[in-house]
Amino acid sequence: MSPPNVTELITEIEKINLKHTAREKGHYVVYPEDKYPELEPFTHQDPAARGDPKKASLYENAEKIFDLTPHIGTEIHGLQLNKLTDKQKDDLALLVAERGVVFFRKQDINVYEGIEFSKHFGPLHIHNTFGHPPNLPEVHVVYFDQEILKKYKSLIGVQLDGLSAADGWHSDVSYERQPPGLTILKIDTLPPIGGDTLWSSGYAAYDRLSAPFKKFLEGLEAVHSGQDQVNEALRENHVIRRKEWEATHPVVRTHPVTGWKSLYVQPGFTRRIVGVSKGESETILKFLYKHIAGGVDFQVRFRWEEDSVAVWDNRVTNHNAVFDYLTIGKRHGWRVTPQAEVPYFDAKSKSKREDLQEKANSTHTS
């Protein structure tokens, strides 16, 4: 029997168990003084393009797969994300592209496996200002408890549990030139009750609009900004890692694999519509934000269990964490965020409803 590899043993010992660390030490993230070059442009090769339309590698091996609502959200039982083959990852990417978000429960995947898993879907994003676990800059930590609540109140006068939930809708770091595509979040610590997350379908949000308004929006672009996060970092004397935190994207974007149109604005980072007056921009965005927040028929609300994982497509969804638990417990998890293509709009693309209806009609007539 060969002796163990000492280097591998040391590396294994040095790995951090984020769940245990959060429960024992609380908010454990670090803020190194490291700065990074601006994000390099790249050509995104979406794994969903290799996916099997039937997703046979998933459906033939899972115990159960079922949709949670008609428009968004699917849950898979009986598969471990850290055991998926590359083919299963490709099929999962396609399922996520179509359904917006896919949920898994009782997952063994740890943060190191999560990093390797996520590399399959694109270059990993390092946040411009947020802290991260020691030596894991690609990992975004989700941690909120009563101490964080007090910190926000004393530092910037913000009462987290007093904010309007409607303002919480966002798509992660949409202010990057190449924002995220498929994204993974594992929640491993929960309060006794509460702490749900909602996702909203950008496909259905677009489909719900009137034809004239759709046409109007398709010619517009919007500015997305991370300035609020930069301001928070400056107040706390934390490093700003890069110099760019603003980008302009189409208000309606096309998913590169499904070919479906998706509404791509949200109150988290979208700041103004290009080419119109300030008043016009505010009116348009106010309407769209209300449309998203009030779209209960194209939202899914997920009640987490510890060690559940959500995998979603940031290009065609918004999400919103519910801060209803801050006085009764803590919530912790970690996210890894691969980047995708530069957002674009293809005038020849179709809406999800239009495409599926055409396919259904074609089936009936053939």
Solvent accessible surface area in square Angstrom, and as a share of the most:
residue,aa,sasa,rsa
1,M,245,1.09
2,S,90,0.58
3,P,117,0.73
4,P,92,0.58
5,N,81,0.41
6,V,102,0.58
7,T,99,0.57
8,E,116,0.52
9,L,85,0.42
10,I,88,0.45
11,T,70,0.41
12,E,106,0.48
13,I,140,0.71
14,E,124,0.55
15,K,75,0.32
16,I,43,0.22
17,N,75,0.39
18,L,7,0.03
19,K,48,0.20
20,H,97,0.43
21,T,23,0.14
22,A,0,0.00
23,R,108,0.39
24,E,137,0.62
25,K,157,0.66
26,G,13,0.13
27,H,75,0.33
28,Y,25,0.09
29,V,21,0.12
30,V,52,0.30
31,Y,67,0.25
32,P,43,0.27
33,E,133,0.60
34,D,76,0.39
35,K,145,0.62
36,Y,64,0.24
37,P,108,0.68
38,E,56,0.25
39,L,64,0.32
40,E,135,0.61
41,P,89,0.56
42,F,58,0.24
43,T,111,0.65
44,H,31,0.14
45,Q,131,0.58
46,D,16,0.08
47,P,3,0.02
48,A,2,0.02
49,A,75,0.58
50,R,127,0.46
51,G,12,0.12
52,D,36,0.18
53,P,108,0.68
54,K,164,0.70
55,K,15,0.07
56,A,30,0.23
57,S,23,0.15
58,L,1,0.00
59,Y,108,0.41
60,E,140,0.63
61,N,88,0.45
62,A,19,0.14
63,E,145,0.65
64,K,113,0.48
65,I,32,0.16
66,F,64,0.27
67,D,84,0.44
68,L,63,0.31
69,T,34,0.20
70,P,115,0.73
71,H,60,0.27
72,I,0,0.00
73,G,0,0.00
74,T,0,0.00
75,E,7,0.03
76,I,1,0.01
77,H,59,0.26
78,G,45,0.43
79,L,18,0.09
80,Q,53,0.23
81,L,1,0.01
82,N,42,0.22
83,K,147,0.62
84,L,16,0.08
85,T,77,0.45
86,D,88,0.46
87,K,91,0.38
88,Q,18,0.08
89,K,29,0.12
90,D,10,0.05
91,D,0,0.00
92,L,0,0.00
93,A,6,0.05
94,L,14,0.07
95,L,8,0.04
96,V,1,0.00
97,A,0,0.00
98,E,43,0.19
99,R,28,0.10
100,G,3,0.03
101,V,0,0.00
102,V,0,0.00
103,F,0,0.00
104,F,1,0.00
105,R,54,0.20
106,K,151,0.64
107,Q,5,0.02
108,D,95,0.49
109,I,0,0.00
110,N,68,0.35
111,V,4,0.03
112,Y,47,0.18
113,E,63,0.28
114,G,0,0.00
115,I,14,0.07
116,E,106,0.48
117,F,7,0.03
118,S,0,0.00
119,K,109,0.46
120,H,44,0.19
121,F,7,0.03
122,G,13,0.12
123,P,64,0.40
124,L,30,0.15
125,H,6,0.03
126,I,33,0.17
127,H,14,0.06
128,N,3,0.01
129,T,5,0.03
130,F,59,0.25
131,G,8,0.07
132,H,10,0.04
133,P,0,0.00
134,P,46,0.29
135,N,138,0.71
136,L,13,0.06
137,P,33,0.20
138,E,48,0.22
139,V,3,0.02
140,H,29,0.13
141,V,15,0.08
142,V,20,0.11
143,Y,7,0.03
144,F,41,0.17
145,D,19,0.10
146,Q,83,0.37
147,E,110,0.49
148,I,11,0.06
149,L,17,0.08
150,K,118,0.50
151,K,65,0.27
152,Y,44,0.17
153,K,119,0.50
154,S,97,0.63
155,L,66,0.33
156,I,46,0.23
157,G,62,0.60
158,V,40,0.23
159,Q,68,0.30
160,L,19,0.10
161,D,63,0.33
162,G,61,0.58
163,L,107,0.53
164,S,64,0.41
165,A,76,0.59
166,A,45,0.35
167,D,91,0.47
168,G,30,0.29
169,W,8,0.03
170,H,46,0.20
171,S,1,0.01
172,D,4,0.02
173,V,2,0.01
174,S,0,0.00
175,Y,4,0.01
176,E,9,0.04
177,R,138,0.50
178,Q,8,0.04
179,P,1,0.01
180,P,1,0.00
181,G,2,0.02
182,L,12,0.06
183,T,0,0.00
184,I,0,0.00
185,L,13,0.07
186,K,15,0.06
187,I,0,0.00
188,D,4,0.02
189,T,9,0.05
190,L,36,0.18
191,P,11,0.07
192,P,114,0.72
193,I,108,0.55
194,G,20,0.19
195,G,0,0.00
196,D,17,0.09
197,T,3,0.02
198,L,29,0.14
199,W,0,0.00
200,S,2,0.01
201,S,5,0.03
202,G,3,0.03
203,Y,3,0.01
204,A,6,0.04
205,A,2,0.02
206,Y,7,0.03
207,D,8,0.04
208,R,84,0.31
209,L,13,0.06
210,S,68,0.44
211,A,75,0.58
212,P,104,0.66
213,F,49,0.21
214,K,34,0.14
215,K,155,0.66
216,F,92,0.38
217,L,0,0.00
218,E,34,0.15
219,G,68,0.66
220,L,22,0.11
221,E,82,0.37
222,A,0,0.00
223,V,8,0.04
224,H,0,0.00
225,S,8,0.05
226,G,1,0.01
227,Q,71,0.32
228,D,86,0.44
229,Q,29,0.13
230,V,4,0.03
231,N,51,0.26
232,E,36,0.16
233,A,5,0.04
234,L,109,0.54
235,R,123,0.45
236,E,37,0.17
237,N,133,0.68
238,H,42,0.19
239,V,12,0.07
240,I,28,0.14
241,R,5,0.02
242,R,7,0.03
243,K,175,0.74
244,E,109,0.49
245,W,60,0.21
246,E,95,0.43
247,A,14,0.11
248,T,64,0.37
249,H,2,0.01
250,P,15,0.10
251,V,0,0.00
252,V,1,0.01
253,R,1,0.00
254,T,4,0.02
255,H,1,0.00
256,P,52,0.32
257,V,42,0.24
258,T,24,0.14
259,G,28,0.27
260,W,15,0.05
261,K,21,0.09
262,S,0,0.00
263,L,6,0.03
264,Y,8,0.03
265,V,0,0.00
266,Q,1,0.00
267,P,25,0.16
268,G,21,0.20
269,F,19,0.08
270,T,3,0.02
271,R,87,0.32
272,R,118,0.43
273,I,5,0.03
274,V,66,0.38
275,G,79,0.76
276,V,46,0.26
277,S,61,0.39
278,K,157,0.66
279,G,44,0.42
280,E,93,0.42
281,S,5,0.03
282,E,96,0.43
283,T,93,0.54
284,I,16,0.08
285,L,9,0.05
286,K,152,0.64
287,F,100,0.42
288,L,0,0.00
289,Y,46,0.18
290,K,155,0.66
291,H,35,0.16
292,I,2,0.01
293,A,29,0.22
294,G,52,0.50
295,G,4,0.04
296,V,118,0.68
297,D,75,0.39
298,F,4,0.02
299,Q,17,0.08
300,V,6,0.03
301,R,132,0.48
302,F,3,0.01
303,R,151,0.55
304,W,12,0.04
305,E,82,0.37
306,E,74,0.33
307,D,33,0.17
308,S,0,0.00
309,V,0,0.00
310,A,0,0.00
311,V,0,0.00
312,W,2,0.01
313,D,2,0.01
314,N,1,0.00
315,R,8,0.03
316,V,1,0.01
317,T,6,0.03
318,N,10,0.05
319,H,14,0.06
320,N,10,0.05
321,A,28,0.22
322,V,28,0.16
323,F,64,0.27
324,D,80,0.42
325,Y,2,0.01
326,L,2,0.01
327,T,86,0.50
328,I,87,0.44
329,G,20,0.19
330,K,54,0.23
331,R,6,0.02
332,H,0,0.00
333,G,0,0.00
334,W,6,0.02
335,R,22,0.08
336,V,0,0.00
337,T,5,0.03
338,P,1,0.01
339,Q,10,0.05
340,A,1,0.00
341,E,22,0.10
342,V,59,0.34
343,P,8,0.05
344,Y,88,0.34
345,F,53,0.22
346,D,58,0.30
347,A,85,0.66
348,K,182,0.77
349,S,16,0.10
350,K,75,0.32
351,S,8,0.05
352,K,26,0.11
353,R,126,0.46
354,E,78,0.35
355,D,18,0.09
356,L,81,0.40
357,Q,97,0.43
358,E,74,0.33
359,K,115,0.49
360,A,40,0.31
361,N,71,0.36
362,S,66,0.43
363,T,95,0.55
364,H,150,0.67
365,T,118,0.69
366,S,124,0.80
